[in-house]
Amino acid sequence: MNFNSKNPFLNSKRFSNADSRTEVHQAQIIDYNQEMTVSGTINKTAILFLILCGAAMVTWWMAFNGMNPMLPTIGGAIIGFILVLVSSFKPQASPYLAPGYALFEGLFIGGISAIFELKFPGIVINAVGATLVTFLVCLGLYKFRIVKVTEQFKSVVVAATLAIATYYLISWLVSLFTSWQPVHYGNSMMSIGISVFVIIIAALNLFLDFDLIEKGARERMPKFMEWYGAMGLMITLVWLYIEFLRLLAKLYSKD
């Protein structure tokens, strides 16, 4: 099998490793109930979304009831990131790691959303709406093959994604030790333009997620890859939502 995908989370190496075990069982009686399906991945994504929303309500409630949500917010972000790293190396553990990721990432999302909402009332519902519309538009474009995920498409999107991640990391490290303010801070036109560009790249990553989930089902990968695929899709949606929050905050602050 050859996916040749360079998606940072849903990459071909993880899917190929998972599929190598499936090929052994195909010589025996195939149990299709133990294979990855698109519908199964959708169901897992819905479960992760509900867990994330439930956890987000906790830190949201804390923020609006006089309690400091920073500890669970920061802790959730750190633990969520660790679970993503572990899952990327051990996809067979995704049935346990994916719900954990949704739980801790939900604490982070709820806390950060409350912080933005307290400063810019109404921003969260707009960011949620923008994320949902973007997801549905991208899903429609993919489903009707208006946008085709070619190898060149994958290479461009992943290169841009890695460039953004590298820029964010370097900017954060430099800002820790110097008084330099990264160009994407503030509400200048340059900063807004960068946010728009990042949102576009995040949205394009959805096409990679859709493509690999579909191919994973077609290649009859193990059942646990449904959790892995759902987790990858949730990671992209969380990134997209955070970027919409940041963009809207910049636009609100200009008023």
C-alpha positions in Angstrom: 0.0 0.0 0.0 1.3 3.4 -0.8 -0.4 6.6 0.5 2.6 8.8 0.1 0.9 11.2 2.5 2.9 13.7 4.5 0.2 14.8 6.8 1.9 15.4 10.2 -0.5 13.2 12.2 -2.4 11.1 9.6 0.7 10.0 7.8 1.4 7.1 5.5 3.9 5.4 7.9 1.3 5.0 10.6 -1.3 3.8 8.2 1.1 1.4 6.5 2.3 0.0 9.8 -1.3 -0.6 10.8 -2.1 -2.2 7.5 0.8 -4.6 7.6 -1.0 -6.5 10.4 -4.2 -6.6 8.4 -2.6 -8.2 5.4 -1.7 -11.2 7.6 -5.3 -11.7 8.6 -6.5 -11.4 5.1 -5.0 -14.8 4.4 -7.5 -16.2 6.9 -11.2 -15.4 7.3 -11.7 -11.7 7.1 -13.9 -10.2 9.9 -15.2 -7.0 8.3 -16.5 -5.8 11.7 -12.9 -5.4 12.7 -11.9 -3.2 9.8 -11.9 0.6 9.5 -14.9 2.2 7.9 -15.8 5.8 7.1 -19.1 5.6 9.1 -17.2 4.2 12.0 -14.7 7.0 11.9 -17.6 9.5 11.7 -19.1 8.0 14.8 -15.8 8.1 16.7 -15.4 11.8 15.7 -18.8 12.5 17.1 -17.9 10.8 20.4 -14.6 12.8 20.6 -16.5 16.0 19.8 -19.0 15.4 22.6 -16.2 14.6 25.1 -14.4 17.8 24.1 -17.5 19.9 24.5 -18.3 18.4 27.9 -14.8 19.1 29.1 -14.9 22.6 27.7 -18.0 23.4 29.7 -16.0 22.7 32.9 -13.3 25.4 32.4 -15.9 27.7 30.8 -18.1 27.4 33.9 -15.0 28.1 36.1 -14.2 31.3 34.3 -17.7 32.7 34.5 -18.1 31.8 38.2 -15.2 33.6 39.7 -12.7 30.7 39.6 -9.3 30.8 37.8 -9.4 28.3 34.9 -5.7 28.8 34.0 -4.4 25.6 35.6 -6.7 23.1 33.9 -6.5 25.2 30.7 -2.7 25.1 30.5 -2.6 21.5 31.9 -5.1 20.4 29.3 -3.1 21.8 26.5 0.1 20.2 27.6 -1.4 16.8 28.3 -3.4 16.9 25.1 -0.2 17.6 23.2 1.6 14.7 24.9 -1.2 12.3 24.0 -1.0 13.4 20.4 2.7 12.6 20.3 2.2 9.2 22.0 -0.6 8.3 19.6 1.5 9.2 16.5 4.0 6.5 17.6 1.4 4.0 18.9 -1.7 4.3 16.8 -2.9 1.0 18.2 -3.5 2.8 21.5 -5.7 5.4 19.9 -9.0 3.9 21.3 -7.7 5.0 24.7 -5.6 8.0 23.8 -8.1 9.7 21.5 -10.8 10.1 24.2 -8.1 11.3 26.6 -7.0 13.9 24.1 -10.6 15.1 23.6 -11.0 15.4 27.4 -7.9 17.4 28.0 -8.1 19.4 24.8 -11.6 20.3 25.8 -10.3 21.8 29.1 -8.0 23.9 27.1 -10.6 25.0 24.5 -13.1 25.9 27.2 -10.6 28.0 29.1 -9.2 29.8 26.1 -12.7 30.4 24.7 -13.8 31.9 28.0 -10.8 34.3 28.1 -11.6 35.5 24.6 -15.3 35.8 25.4 -14.8 37.9 28.5 -12.7 40.3 26.4 -14.8 40.2 23.2 -18.4 39.2 24.0 -19.9 37.1 21.2 -16.6 36.1 19.7 -16.9 32.4 20.6 -20.2 31.8 18.8 -18.8 33.5 15.7 -15.7 31.4 15.8 -17.7 28.2 16.3 -19.9 29.1 13.4 -17.0 30.0 11.1 -15.3 26.7 12.0 -18.5 24.7 11.3 -19.1 26.4 8.0 -15.5 25.9 6.9 -15.7 22.2 7.8 -19.0 21.7 5.8 -17.7 23.6 2.8 -14.5 21.6 2.7 -16.4 18.3 3.2 -18.7 19.2 0.3 -15.8 20.2 -2.0 -14.1 16.9 -1.2 -17.2 14.7 -1.5 -18.1 16.0 -4.9 -14.5 15.9 -6.0 -14.4 19.7 -6.7 -11.1 19.6 -4.9 -8.9 16.6 -5.6 -6.2 15.6 -3.2 -3.2 15.0 -5.4 0.4 14.3 -4.3 1.3 17.9 -5.3 -1.6 19.2 -3.3 -0.4 17.2 -0.2 3.1 18.4 -0.6 2.2 22.1 -0.8 -0.2 21.9 2.2 2.1 20.0 4.4 5.1 22.2 3.5 3.0 25.3 4.4 1.8 23.7 7.6 5.3 22.9 8.7 6.5 26.4 7.9 3.7 27.9 10.0 4.6 25.6 12.9 8.3 26.5 12.7 7.5 30.2 12.5 5.2 30.0 15.6 7.8 28.0 17.5 10.7 30.3 16.7 8.6 33.4 17.4 7.5 32.1 20.7 11.1 31.2 21.8 12.5 34.6 20.7 9.7 36.5 22.4 10.5 34.7 25.7 14.1 36.0 25.8 13.8 39.4 24.0 11.4 42.3 23.7 10.8 41.6 20.0 7.1 41.3 19.1 6.3 38.8 16.4 4.6 40.3 13.3 1.5 38.1 13.8 0.8 39.8 17.1 -1.4 42.9 17.3 -4.1 43.9 14.9 -2.1 45.3 12.0 -3.1 44.5 8.5 0.0 42.3 8.2 -1.1 40.4 11.3 -4.6 40.0 10.0 -3.3 38.8 6.7 -1.1 36.2 8.4 -4.1 34.9 10.3 -6.2 34.6 7.1 -3.4 32.7 5.5 -3.0 30.3 8.5 -6.8 29.7 8.4 -6.6 28.8 4.8 -3.8 26.3 5.4 -5.7 24.8 8.4 -8.8 24.4 6.2 -6.8 22.7 3.4 -5.5 20.2 6.0 -9.1 19.0 6.3 -8.9 17.7 2.8 -5.9 15.6 3.8 -7.8 14.2 6.7 -10.8 13.3 4.6 -8.6 11.7 2.0 -6.7 9.5 4.4 -9.8 8.4 6.3 -11.4 7.4 3.0 -8.3 5.6 1.8 -7.9 3.9 5.2 -11.4 2.5 4.9 -10.8 1.4 1.3 -7.6 -0.4 2.3 -9.4 -2.2 5.2 -7.2 -1.1 8.0 -7.7 -2.3 11.6 -10.6 -1.0 13.6 -8.5 1.1 15.9 -7.5 3.3 13.0 -11.0 4.8 13.2 -10.0 6.4 16.5 -6.7 7.5 15.0 -8.4 9.1 12.0 -11.0 10.7 14.2 -8.3 12.1 16.4 -6.4 13.6 13.5 -9.6 15.3 12.2 -10.3 16.7 15.7 -6.7 18.1 15.9 -7.3 20.0 12.6 -10.7 21.3 13.8 -9.3 22.5 17.1 -6.4 24.3 15.2 -8.9 25.9 12.8 -11.1 27.1 15.7 -8.2 28.6 17.6 -7.1 30.5 14.5 -10.6 31.8 13.9 -10.7 33.1 17.5 -7.4 34.9 17.0 -8.5 36.4 13.7 -11.8 37.6 15.1 -10.0 39.0 18.2 -7.8 41.1 15.9 -10.8 42.4 13.9 -12.8 43.1 17.1 -9.9 45.1 18.6 -9.8 47.4 15.6 -13.3 48.6 16.2 
